[in-house]
């Protein structure tokens, strides 16, 4: 197994990409601390992880709340003795198909808080332990909207561009201590979030959701939508020894949407 007895924290673990990431890491031998706002989905996921023969710790956490994040990391260390891997997968979409002059300031602030502050705080609090043990892997889930402009998605795109700068900077700071820090940029990923995006774009444009979906597919070189397991497979690569000499990088999994 690529992650035999490694200890991981995954934020945004309850559903979507986060869930698939957790199960993929567990299948490869990792024990997991599961973090998200709601306890019930985490408890259900913990049972799936334990069915694979791994240990799972559930810690409901608001990743924008520093004391809550401190407790998350402390509980992981108390339970498992250390933290080897951090996957920052918590995030929100924010306003959809909305020009910047129509975005409410509170909505903009919320996107930045969850997507950026919610990555900064877990990173801040796991790094001292990783530095002490001279080993660690951090993966920040960004998005292809952090690679180019994304019309009518100013809040989301801003947060994802910021994550690129954050990732590269932390990679420089943590690199001398053998800690790898990389960003993963999924394109649009099939599932509830994509369905919501297609419905809202369709409503704003006067289209059908199916037409919006097909527009995305037509822009992809591979002509197929990314699924959560595609993202989980890339995370596994970035947290395993297979990527031991990669840091500060932006890895894109989008079916060729951004080509």
C-alpha positions in Angstrom: 0.0 0.0 0.0 1.2 3.5 -0.8 0.1 5.0 2.5 0.5 2.2 5.0 -0.2 3.6 8.5 0.1 7.2 7.3 -2.1 9.7 9.3 -4.2 12.1 7.3 -6.6 15.0 8.0 -9.1 15.7 5.2 -11.3 18.8 5.4 -14.5 19.0 3.4 -14.6 15.2 3.9 -18.3 14.7 4.2 -19.4 14.5 0.5 -18.4 14.9 -3.1 -14.6 14.9 -3.8 -13.8 14.9 -0.1 -15.5 11.6 0.4 -13.8 9.9 -2.5 -10.5 11.3 -1.4 -10.9 9.8 2.1 -11.9 6.4 0.8 -9.0 6.3 -1.7 -6.5 7.2 1.0 -8.0 4.6 3.3 -7.8 1.9 0.7 -4.1 2.7 0.4 -3.5 2.3 4.2 -4.1 5.7 5.7 -5.9 6.4 9.0 -8.1 9.4 8.8 -9.3 12.4 10.7 -12.5 13.6 9.0 -13.5 17.2 9.2 -16.6 19.1 7.9 -19.4 21.1 9.4 -22.0 18.4 9.8 -21.4 15.4 12.0 -23.9 12.9 10.5 -22.3 12.5 7.0 -18.9 12.3 8.7 -20.1 9.5 11.0 -21.4 7.6 8.0 -18.1 8.0 6.1 -16.2 6.9 9.2 -18.0 3.6 9.2 -17.0 3.1 5.5 -13.4 3.9 6.4 -13.4 1.5 9.3 -14.9 -1.2 7.1 -11.7 -1.0 5.1 -9.7 -1.8 8.2 -8.6 1.8 9.0 -9.2 4.0 12.0 -11.3 7.1 11.6 -11.7 10.1 13.8 -14.7 12.4 13.3 -14.2 16.1 14.2 -16.9 18.4 13.0 -15.1 21.6 12.2 -15.7 25.1 10.8 -12.4 25.6 8.9 -12.8 29.4 9.2 -12.7 29.3 13.0 -9.2 29.2 14.3 -9.9 27.7 17.7 -12.0 25.0 16.0 -9.1 24.2 13.6 -6.6 24.1 16.5 -8.9 21.5 18.2 -9.1 19.5 15.0 -5.3 19.2 14.7 -4.9 18.6 18.4 -7.4 15.8 18.5 -5.7 14.2 15.5 -2.4 14.3 17.2 -3.8 13.0 20.5 -5.5 10.1 18.7 -2.9 9.1 16.2 0.3 10.6 17.6 1.1 12.8 14.5 -0.2 14.2 11.2 1.5 13.1 8.0 -0.9 14.3 5.4 -3.3 17.3 5.1 -5.8 17.6 2.2 -7.6 20.9 2.2 -10.8 20.0 0.3 -13.3 22.3 2.1 -14.8 24.9 -0.2 -17.9 26.6 -1.6 -19.0 27.8 -5.0 -20.3 31.2 -4.2 -22.3 33.4 -6.6 -22.9 31.7 -10.0 -23.3 33.5 -13.3 -23.1 36.8 -11.5 -21.1 39.8 -12.8 -18.8 41.5 -10.2 -21.1 44.5 -9.8 -23.9 42.3 -8.7 -22.0 40.3 -6.1 -22.9 41.1 -2.5 -19.9 42.0 -0.4 -20.9 39.4 2.3 -21.1 36.7 -0.4 -17.6 37.6 -1.6 -16.2 37.6 1.9 -17.8 34.2 2.6 -16.1 32.6 -0.4 -12.7 34.0 0.5 -13.2 33.0 4.1 -14.0 29.3 3.4 -11.8 28.7 0.3 -8.7 30.7 1.4 -8.8 31.2 5.2 -10.2 27.7 5.4 -7.0 26.4 3.7 -4.6 28.7 5.6 -5.7 27.7 9.1 -5.4 23.9 8.8 -2.0 24.4 7.0 -0.8 26.8 9.7 -1.6 24.4 12.5 -0.3 21.1 11.0 3.0 22.5 9.8 4.8 22.7 13.1 4.4 19.0 13.6 5.4 18.2 10.1 8.4 20.4 10.4 9.4 18.7 13.6 9.1 15.2 12.1 10.8 16.3 8.9 8.0 14.8 6.7 4.7 16.0 5.5 2.4 16.2 2.5 -0.2 19.0 2.0 -2.6 19.2 -1.0 -4.8 22.2 -1.5 -7.8 21.6 -3.7 -8.0 24.7 -5.9 -9.7 24.7 -9.4 -9.1 25.5 -13.0 -10.7 28.9 -12.3 -7.4 29.6 -10.5 -5.6 29.2 -13.8 -7.4 31.7 -15.9 -10.2 34.3 -15.7 -13.6 33.0 -15.1 -16.4 35.4 -16.3 -19.2 36.0 -13.8 -17.4 34.0 -11.0 -15.2 36.8 -9.5 -15.4 35.6 -5.9 -14.7 32.0 -6.7 -11.9 32.7 -9.2 -10.2 35.2 -6.8 -10.1 32.6 -4.0 -8.6 29.9 -6.3 -6.0 32.3 -7.7 -5.1 33.2 -4.1 -4.7 29.5 -3.3 -2.0 29.2 -6.1 0.0 31.9 -4.5 -0.5 30.5 -1.0 0.6 27.0 -2.2 3.8 28.2 -3.9 4.8 30.4 -0.9 4.2 27.7 1.7 6.1 25.3 -0.5 9.1 27.6 -0.3 8.8 27.9 3.5 8.2 24.2 4.2 10.5 22.7 1.6 13.7 22.8 3.7 11.9 20.6 6.3 10.9 17.9 3.7 7.3 19.0 3.5 5.7 18.9 0.0 2.9 21.4 -0.7 1.0 21.3 -3.9 -2.3 22.5 -5.4 -4.7 20.3 -7.3 -6.9 22.0 -9.9 -10.0 20.0 -10.8 -12.2 21.2 -13.6 -15.9 20.9 -13.3 -16.6 17.7 -11.4 -19.8 15.6 -12.0 -22.1 15.5 -9.0 -24.4 17.7 -7.0 -22.3 20.8 -7.3 -22.1 20.5 -11.1 -25.8 19.9 -11.2 -26.5 23.1 -9.2 -24.1 25.1 -11.3 -25.8 23.9 -14.5 -29.2 24.7 -13.2 -28.3 28.2 -12.0 -26.5 29.0 -15.3 -29.4 27.8 -17.2 -31.8 29.9 -15.2 -29.8 33.0 -15.7 -29.3 32.4 -19.4 -32.7 31.1 -20.2 -31.2 27.8 -21.3 -31.8 24.2 -20.2 -29.4 22.6 -17.7 -28.6 20.0 -20.4 -27.4 22.7 -22.8 -25.1 24.2 -20.1 -23.7 20.7 -19.3 -23.0 20.1 -23.0 -21.2 23.5 -23.3 -18.8 22.3 -20.7 -18.2 19.0 -22.4 -17.7 20.6 -25.8 -14.8 22.7 -24.3 -13.0 19.6 -23.0 -10.3 17.9 -25.1 -11.3 14.4 -23.8 -15.1 15.2 -24.2 -15.9 13.8 -20.7 -16.6 15.3 -17.4 -14.1 14.7 -14.5 -15.5 12.5 -11.7 -14.6 12.7 -8.1 -12.5 9.5 -8.3 -10.3 11.2 -10.9 -9.5 13.9 -8.4 -9.0 11.4 -5.6 -6.5 9.4 -7.7 -4.5 12.6 -8.3 -4.5 13.4 -4.5 -3.2 9.9 -3.8 -0.3 10.6 -6.2 0.5 13.9 -4.5 0.5 12.5 -1.0 2.5 9.4 -1.8 6.2 8.9 -2.3 5.5 8.8 -6.1 5.6 12.7 -6.0 8.5 13.0 -3.5 10.3 15.7 -5.6 7.3 17.8 -6.5 6.4 20.9 -4.5 4.8 24.2 -5.2 3.1 22.8 -8.3 -0.4 23.1 -9.9 -1.7 19.8 -11.1 -4.7 20.0 -13.3 -7.4 17.3 -13.7 -10.1 18.7 -16.0 -10.4 16.5 -19.1 -8.5 19.1 -21.1 -10.9 22.0 -20.4 -8.1 24.5 -19.8 -5.9 23.4 -22.7 
